[in-house]
Amino acid sequence: MGVKGFIVKKLISIDGKKPSIISIFGVAGVFLGVFSIITVVSVMFGFQDQLIKRITGNQPHIYITDEKTSSSMEQWKDVVKSLKGIDGVVSPYVENEVILYVNNLTLGAVSFSVSNEMFKLMSSLELEHRQVVLGEQLGLMNQLVKMDSVEVVSGWEAVSSSISPKLRTFVVKDFIRTGTYARDLKYAYFDLKDSMDYFTPVKGVPSGVAVLCNNVSEIDYVYSEIKVRLKNMNNVKIQTWKDRNNKLFNSLELERMAMIITLFFIILVASFSITVSLVMMVESKRAEFAVLSSMGLCTKELKKIVTYVALSKGVVGALLGGIVGTLFCYLIQKYRIITLPSIYYDTYLPIRMDFWFNAMVVVLAIFICILGVLFPLRMVSKISITNELRKN
């Protein structure tokens, strides 16, 4: 063993025989920080993926409306004609407020209608005249079953002073579970012709045109093609499902960032523990450093020793956290170890690992530990060989 190797082994802890408690807690802190970030973010990625699947699987992917008003689109026929042959199903759609009278209760709901071709792709159901499909939670909350009668009033008629609101009776054909609680609690699905006759401010004029892409991965491509085809039309607003749910996904993104920042503070605190152990090591081994300097080791070599000690602790904690966190998430994903209560739409805890993100967390944790060594290195550079040798 060379001189440098012996000294590194000697200086790896304060007492030179075993790691100090501070060092152990420092390594454990880095480990827990990296492990927590990888696990929590993988779970959040999993929930986000499940939410995207529900949204893209149970509603249109692209919405085309009038820029001035989202309640009606006079030029919808021209839009449908322009989109002929596009990679997906094109249909006029109606989405407006309605009032439901159920079991002597008055309920606010949202009517949604598309063509039977599109609705069948979204729900495997078809609707006929005076039939309604309710969200599962809406049915459960009001104790409704199939073939029950529901009276409906158009929201436009209810607020209009010139039109007397009419009660129209619809039969509950079935219930739909979209996987999104808010939608299952508020949405009622009607036949498109019924909606265009009853639930729009202008009879026979839909809210806009909807497109359901054949392939979810090609939504952005279809969106770009629609923009090109409709570029000469005035007052046309084109939105994807992301645009309509941007607040939801922005809040999820903000929540994830807040969680990452909070958990990184664990790593930061752990790096302080490592820094403290290094400061104590440098302070207690000043004489040894002075002797090494007198033997010819330059300050640069001494700094390498301290850096090695810091990295040996930071790297061990970060790598262990990364490996154990990734393995833990893999086991949950593969064997579905953690089950969820029945109130959730998912039976098992959803997990999606991003190996590049995990690697970035490990590297960043090591980088934070490296920053923590700057102060001990400064202490090493200020050690006076003459003063330390005189003391001893």
C-alpha positions in Angstrom: 0.0 0.0 0.0 1.4 3.4 -1.0 1.7 6.4 1.3 -1.3 8.1 -0.2 -3.5 5.0 0.1 -2.5 4.5 3.8 -3.3 8.2 4.6 -6.7 8.0 2.8 -7.6 4.9 4.8 -6.4 6.7 8.0 -8.3 9.9 7.4 -11.6 8.3 6.2 -13.0 8.8 9.7 -12.4 11.1 12.6 -11.0 8.4 14.9 -9.3 6.5 12.0 -10.8 3.2 13.0 -14.5 3.2 12.0 -16.8 5.7 10.4 -18.2 8.3 12.7 -21.9 8.6 13.5 -22.1 11.9 11.6 -20.6 10.2 8.5 -23.1 7.3 8.8 -26.1 9.7 9.0 -24.7 11.7 6.1 -24.5 8.6 3.9 -28.0 7.5 5.1 -29.4 10.9 4.4 -28.2 10.9 0.8 -29.5 7.4 0.4 -32.9 8.3 1.7 -33.1 11.4 -0.4 -32.3 9.7 -3.7 -34.5 6.7 -2.8 -37.4 9.0 -1.9 -37.1 11.1 -5.1 -37.0 8.1 -7.4 -39.9 6.3 -5.7 -42.2 9.4 -5.4 -41.6 10.7 -8.9 -42.0 7.2 -10.4 -45.4 6.9 -8.7 -46.4 10.4 -9.9 -45.3 9.5 -13.4 -47.5 6.4 -13.1 -50.6 8.3 -12.0 -50.1 10.9 -14.8 -49.8 8.1 -17.4 -53.0 6.5 -16.1 -54.8 9.9 -16.2 -53.6 10.5 -19.8 -54.9 7.0 -20.8 -58.3 7.8 -19.3 -58.6 11.2 -20.9 -57.4 10.1 -24.4 -59.5 6.9 -24.3 -62.9 8.3 -23.2 -63.2 11.7 -25.0 -62.2 13.3 -28.3 -58.6 14.2 -28.8 -59.0 17.5 -30.8 -61.8 20.1 -30.5 -62.6 22.7 -33.1 -64.8 25.6 -32.1 -65.7 29.2 -33.0 -63.1 31.5 -31.5 -65.8 34.1 -30.6 -68.1 31.6 -28.8 -67.7 28.0 -27.7 -71.4 27.4 -27.5 -72.2 27.2 -31.2 -70.3 26.9 -34.5 -72.2 28.0 -37.6 -69.6 26.8 -40.1 -69.3 23.3 -38.7 -70.4 21.7 -42.0 -67.5 23.4 -43.8 -65.1 22.2 -41.1 -66.3 18.6 -41.4 -66.0 18.8 -45.2 -62.5 20.1 -44.9 -61.4 17.3 -42.6 -62.7 14.5 -44.8 -60.1 11.8 -45.1 -58.1 12.8 -42.1 -56.6 10.0 -39.9 -59.4 9.8 -37.4 -63.1 10.0 -36.8 -64.7 13.5 -37.3 -68.0 14.4 -35.7 -69.9 17.5 -34.6 -70.2 17.6 -30.9 -72.4 19.3 -28.3 -71.2 20.2 -24.8 -73.6 22.4 -22.8 -75.1 22.7 -19.3 -78.3 20.9 -18.5 -80.5 20.5 -15.5 -81.6 17.0 -14.4 -84.6 16.2 -12.3 -83.9 12.9 -10.6 -85.8 11.4 -7.6 -87.3 14.8 -6.7 -83.8 16.3 -6.8 -82.5 19.1 -9.1 -79.0 18.4 -10.4 -76.6 20.4 -12.6 -74.9 18.4 -15.3 -73.0 18.7 -18.5 -74.5 17.2 -21.7 -72.1 15.8 -24.1 -72.9 14.3 -27.5 -71.0 13.0 -30.5 -71.9 10.7 -33.4 -72.6 7.1 -32.6 -69.5 6.1 -34.5 -67.2 8.1 -32.2 -69.2 7.3 -29.1 -68.9 3.6 -29.7 -65.1 3.9 -30.0 -65.0 5.8 -26.7 -67.4 3.7 -24.7 -68.5 0.6 -26.7 -72.1 2.0 -26.5 -74.6 3.5 -28.9 -77.4 5.9 -28.2 -80.8 6.3 -29.7 -83.6 9.0 -29.6 -84.4 10.0 -26.0 -81.8 7.8 -24.4 -79.0 8.9 -22.0 -75.9 7.4 -20.7 -74.8 8.8 -17.3 -71.5 8.9 -15.6 -71.1 6.1 -13.1 -70.7 8.4 -10.1 -73.7 10.4 -11.2 -75.8 7.3 -11.2 -74.5 6.0 -7.9 -75.0 9.3 -6.1 -78.6 9.4 -7.2 -79.4 5.7 -6.9 -80.3 5.3 -10.6 -80.4 2.0 -12.5 -80.9 1.1 -16.1 -84.2 2.0 -17.7 -85.0 4.7 -15.1 -86.5 7.9 -16.4 -84.7 11.2 -16.1 -86.2 14.6 -16.9 -83.9 17.1 -18.5 -84.1 20.9 -19.0 -81.7 22.7 -21.4 -79.5 25.1 -19.6 -80.0 27.6 -22.4 -83.7 27.5 -22.0 -83.5 27.8 -18.3 -81.6 31.1 -18.4 -83.4 32.6 -21.5 -86.2 35.0 -20.7 -87.7 34.5 -24.2 -87.9 30.7 -24.2 -90.1 28.7 -21.8 -88.0 25.8 -20.5 -89.4 22.3 -21.4 -89.0 19.1 -19.5 -88.0 16.2 -21.7 -87.9 12.7 -20.5 -85.0 10.4 -21.3 -84.4 6.8 -20.4 -81.1 5.7 -18.8 -79.6 3.2 -21.2 -76.3 2.6 -19.3 -73.6 4.0 -17.1 -70.1 4.9 -18.2 -66.8 4.8 -16.2 -64.3 7.0 -17.8 -61.7 6.8 -15.0 -62.0 10.5 -14.2 -64.1 11.1 -11.1 -65.1 14.7 -11.9 -66.3 13.6 -15.4 -68.2 10.6 -14.1 -69.9 12.8 -11.5 -71.1 15.5 -13.9 -71.4 14.2 -17.5 -74.5 12.9 -19.2 -74.2 11.6 -22.8 -77.1 12.1 -25.2 -77.9 11.2 -28.8 -76.3 13.8 -31.0 -79.5 14.7 -32.9 -81.3 15.1 -29.6 -78.6 17.5 -28.3 -78.6 19.6 -31.4 -82.4 19.9 -31.2 -82.7 20.5 -27.5 -79.5 21.6 -25.8 -78.0 24.2 -28.1 -78.7 28.0 -28.3 -79.3 27.6 -32.0 -81.2 24.5 -33.1 -79.3 22.2 -35.3 -76.0 24.0 -34.7 -73.4 22.1 -32.5 -70.8 23.5 -30.1 -68.1 22.5 -32.6 -66.4 19.7 -34.3 -64.5 16.9 -32.5 -61.8 14.6 -33.9 -60.9 11.2 -32.4 -57.5 10.1 -33.8 -57.0 6.5 -34.8 -53.6 6.5 -33.1 -53.0 8.4 -29.8 -49.3 8.8 -30.6 -50.2 10.8 -33.8 -52.4 13.4 -32.1 -49.8 16.2 -32.6 -49.4 15.2 -36.3 -53.2 15.2 -36.9 -53.4 18.6 -35.0 -50.8 20.1 -37.4 -52.6 18.7 -40.4 -55.9 20.2 -39.2 -54.3 23.6 -38.7 -53.1 23.5 -42.4 -56.5 22.5 -43.7 -58.4 25.1 -41.8 -55.9 28.0 -42.1 -58.1 29.9 -44.5 -61.2 29.7 -42.2 -61.8 32.7 -40.0 -62.5 32.5 -36.2 -61.6 28.9 -35.9 -60.1 27.7 -32.6 -58.3 24.4 -32.5 -57.5 22.7 -29.1 -56.1 19.3 -28.2 -57.0 17.4 -25.1 -53.9 18.8 -23.5 -55.1 22.4 -24.0 -58.5 21.6 -22.5 -56.9 19.9 -19.4 -53.8 22.2 -19.1 -54.7 23.4 -15.7 -54.9 19.8 -14.4 -51.5 18.8 -15.9 -49.9 22.1 -14.9 -51.0 21.5 -11.3 -49.6 17.9 -11.5 -46.3 19.3 -12.9 -46.2 21.9 -10.1 -46.9 19.3 -7.5 -44.2 17.0 -8.8 -41.7 19.9 -8.9 -42.6 20.9 -5.3 -42.1 17.3 -4.2 -38.7 17.0 -6.0 -37.5 20.3 -4.4 -38.7 19.2 -1.0 -36.9 15.8 -1.2 -33.7 17.4 -2.5 -33.5 19.3 0.8 -33.0 15.9 2.4 -30.0 15.4 0.2 -28.8 19.0 1.0 -29.1 18.4 4.7 -27.3 15.1 4.3 -24.5 16.8 2.4 -24.2 19.2 5.4 -23.6 16.2 7.6 -20.9 15.0 5.3 -19.4 18.5 5.3 -19.4 18.6 9.1 -17.6 15.2 9.3 -15.0 16.5 6.8 -14.5 19.7 8.8 -14.1 17.7 12.0 -11.7 15.3 10.2 -9.5 18.2 8.8 -9.6 20.0 12.2 -8.5 16.8 14.1 -5.9 15.8 11.5 -4.2 19.1 11.0 -0.9 17.7 12.4 -1.0 14.8 10.0 -1.7 17.1 7.1 1.3 19.3 8.2 3.6 16.2 8.3 2.5 15.1 4.9 3.2 18.6 3.5 6.7 18.6 5.1 7.3 15.2 3.4 6.6 16.8 0.0 2.9 16.4 -0.6 1.6 19.6 -2.1 -1.7 21.2 -1.1 -3.3 19.9 -4.3 -2.5 16.3 -3.2 -4.0 16.9 0.2 -7.2 18.3 -1.3 -7.4 15.2 -3.4 -7.4 13.1 -0.2 -10.3 15.2 1.3 -12.2 15.1 -2.0 -11.8 11.3 -2.1 -13.2 11.0 1.4 -16.2 13.1 0.5 -16.9 11.3 -2.7 -16.5 7.9 -1.0 -19.5 8.9 1.2 -21.6 10.8 -1.3 -21.2 8.3 -4.1 -22.0 5.3 -1.8 -25.2 7.0 -0.6 -26.3 8.2 -4.0 -25.6 4.9 -5.8 -27.3 2.8 -3.1 -30.3 5.1 -3.1 -30.5 4.9 -6.9 -30.1 1.2 -7.1 -32.5 0.4 -4.2 -35.0 2.9 -5.4 -35.0 1.6 -9.0 -35.2 -2.0 -7.8 -38.1 -1.2 -5.4 -40.1 0.5 -8.1 -39.4 -2.4 -10.5 -40.7 -4.9 -8.0 -43.9 -2.8 -7.4 -44.4 -2.5 -11.1 -43.8 -6.1 -12.0 -45.5 -7.9 -9.0 -48.1 -5.2 -8.0 -47.1 -5.5 -4.4 -49.1 -2.4 -3.2 -52.9 -2.6 -3.8 -55.2 0.4 -3.5 -58.6 0.8 -1.8 -61.7 0.3 -3.9 -62.4 4.1 -3.9 -59.5 4.6 -6.4 -59.9 3.9 -10.1 -56.6 1.9 -10.1 -56.4 -1.4 -8.4 -52.7 -1.3 -8.0 -50.2 1.5 -7.4 -49.2 2.7 -10.8 -45.5 3.1 -11.4 -43.5 4.3 -14.4 -39.7 4.6 -14.1 -37.6 6.9 -16.2 -34.1 5.6 -16.0 -32.6 8.8 -17.4 -34.3 10.8 -14.6 -33.1 8.3 -12.0 -29.5 8.6 -13.3 -29.9 12.4 -13.2 -31.0 12.3 -9.6 -28.0 10.2 -8.6 -25.5 12.5 -10.5 -27.1 15.6 -9.0 -26.9 14.1 -5.5 -23.2 13.4 -6.0 -22.8 17.0 -7.3 -24.4 18.4 -4.1 -22.0 16.3 -2.0 -19.1 17.7 -4.0 -20.2 21.3 -3.3 -20.2 20.4 0.4 -16.5 19.7 0.2 -15.5 23.2 -0.8 -15.3 24.6 2.7 -13.1 21.7 4.1 -10.8 22.2 1.0 -10.4 25.8 1.9 -9.4 24.8 5.5 -6.8 22.4 4.1 -5.2 25.1 2.0 -4.9 27.4 5.0 -3.0 24.9 7.2 0.3 26.3 8.3 3.0 23.6 8.3 5.3 25.6 10.7 2.6 26.3 13.3 1.2 22.7 13.3 4.7 21.2 13.7 5.6 23.5 16.6 2.4 22.6 18.4 3.3 18.9 18.2 
